[in-house]
């Protein structure tokens, strides 16, 4: 997944403008670099797009001899209550990186234990409100229920969450002083089956915090940075 604001969101159906990212999904790292090289860059028509130089991702992948420095484990909430399948995948990923020459790097900097606040329900509701009012029958009942939860949040709470998120983002760059990457699970559990969700659409694994998600999006109630 590309960094927030690196690839334009113009034309993408949004979930949450504060969190939405666009990035390539490919079979190899080099293919991802090639696609990202083509799609990254500032888009004046997208208010989330960042006006920053685009790095040479292909050259970075092709460079030889670089040893990746892996930072320390992140705050406990990234690894709390992991499904065994996810935990095993993380261990395989770390072993693969080690075989490729990556090495652990000590650093005095530690990520904040604060979990990023979730403003997705508010922003999803703001986008869909006009259609929920004019044609609610076109939404699946569970999707409609989740979207409507955004109407219950008052403006002051939303602004407080947004400011907190910006503070966390501004401090995140310092975490990479002296290291190249930090390895964490993306989600704590495998994706549920379509059959399971259709049978019990309102029932979610507690780890998914699905009150902050809409069907089809991997969005947790308290976002992992």
N, C-alpha and C positions, 0 to 999 in steps of 0.2 A: 504494500500500500504506500502510495506517495505521501509526502508531507502535506499537511494542511495548507491550502492556498497555492500549491505548486502547479496543479493542473486545473484548468477552468472547469467550473461546474455548470456552465451555460448549457442548457438543453437537458440537464439531468433532473429527473423527478426528485425533489428534495425530501429528506427525512428531517434534518436539522441543520440549518445553515452554520451553526456553531461547531458542528462535528463532521459534516459530510466531506468525504475525500473521494478523489478519483485516482485510480492507478491501474496498471496492467496486471493481468493474470496470465502467466506464461509457463511453459514447461521448464525453461532454464533461466538462470540469473542473467545471462547475456541477452537473451530475448527480451527480458523485462527492461534491461538497460536500453536496448534499441527502441522499444516502443515508448518508454518514458522520454527518451531524447526527442522523439517526434511530437509528443503531446504536451510536454511541460512548457511553461512560459506564461508571461503576464497577459491577461485578458481584461481590457478596460471595461468590458460589458459585464464582468462578474465582480460583484462587490467583495467577494472573499478572496479573489486572486491577488497574489503578492507580486509586487514589482521588484523582483530580485533576479540576479543573473542565473542562467541555467547552466549547471555544471556539465562537464563532459562525462556522462555516466558510462558510455561505452569504453572510453579510454581507461577509466578507473577499474572496470571489470577486467580489461585486457592487460593491465599492468602486472608485471611479474615480480615476485620476490617480496611483496608486501605481506606482513604478518599482522593479522587482525588482533586487536587487543580487546578482550571481553571484560566488561565491567562486572562489579559484584552483583549478587542477587538483589533484586528490587525489594521494595516494601512487601511485607508478608501477604497483603491482600491479593497480590498477583498469583500466589501459589497456594492460597488457602482453599481447602476442600476441592482439590482437583480430582476430576474423574481419572481413574487409573489409565484409561486409554490416552488421555491428554498428557498425563504425567510421563508416560512411556515415550510419547512422541517428543516431548521436550528433552528427555535424556538422549534419545537418538540424534536429535538435532545438535546437541552439545558435543556428542561423540564425533559426529561428522565434521563439525567445525574444528575440533581438535585434530582430527586426521588431516585436515586441509592446512594445518599450521597455525590455527588461532591459539592464543595463549591467554590465560587469565592475567588481569592487570589490577594491582592494588591501587585504590584511590581513597582519599579521605572523604570524598563527596558521597553522600547517600541521598537517594531520592526521598522526597517527602512521603510520609505515611498518609497524607491527606488524599482522599479519593476525589477525583474531579466531579463536581456537581453536574447533575443531568438537567439540561434545559430542553431536551428533545421534545417532550410532550407539548410545551408551549409553542415551539416553532412549528411542529407538525400541525397543531390545531390552527395556527394562524394561516398556514398555507391552504389547508383543506376546508376552512370554515365556510366559504361561499358555496362550495359544492355539497357539504354536509347539510346546509340549510335548504338548498334548492332541490337536491336529489339524493336524499339519504339512502333510498332503496338501492342505489347502485354500489353501495359498500357492503362488504360482508359484516354481519352483526358484531363479531368480535373486533374487527378492525375499527368499526364505528365507535364501539365502546372505548377502545384504547385512545383513539384520537380525541374523543370528547373530554378525557381527563385533563387535557391541556387548558380547558376553559376554567378549571377550578383554581388555577394558580394566579395569584395577584401580581401586579406589575412590580411591586417592590421586591418580592421574592425572586422573580425572574432576573431583575437587575443585579441583585446580590449574587446570584449564582453566576451570572455572566462575568462580573468583576472578579470573582474568585477564580474562574477558569482562566482569565487573562493573566492573573498573577502566577498561576501554576505554569502557564506556557512560557512566560518570560523567564522563569527560573530554570526551565528544563534544559536550555542549551549548556548551562554550566556543568551539567551532569556528565557531558562528554569531553571534558578537559582531561586529556591523557588516555582516553579510551575511544574505541571505534564503534562498538555496539554493545547493547544490553539485550540479553535473551529473556523473553517472557512468553508465557502462553497468551494467545489472543483471546480465547474464551475458556472457561473452566470445564466445559463439558462438550461432548459431540452434539451436532445438530439433531434435534428431534425429527422423527419421521413425519411425513405428511399425514399418514394414517393416524398416528397418535394425536396430532394437533386437530385433525378433523373430528376425531372421536370425542376429545375433551378440549375444546379451543380455549377455555378459560383456565385450564390447569397447566401450570408451568413448574419446572424444577426450581426450587428456591434460589439456586445459584444464578439463574438467568435474569432475575429481577425484571420480569417481563412487563411489569406495570409501566415501564419506561420505554417499551418497544412497540413497534407495529409489526404485524406479520410480514415476514420476508426480509427483516433487517436484524442483524446481530447487534443489538443495542442493549446495554445493561442499565439497570436503574441507577447505579453509581458508576459512571464511565471510568474505564481504565484509560489512563492518559495515552 
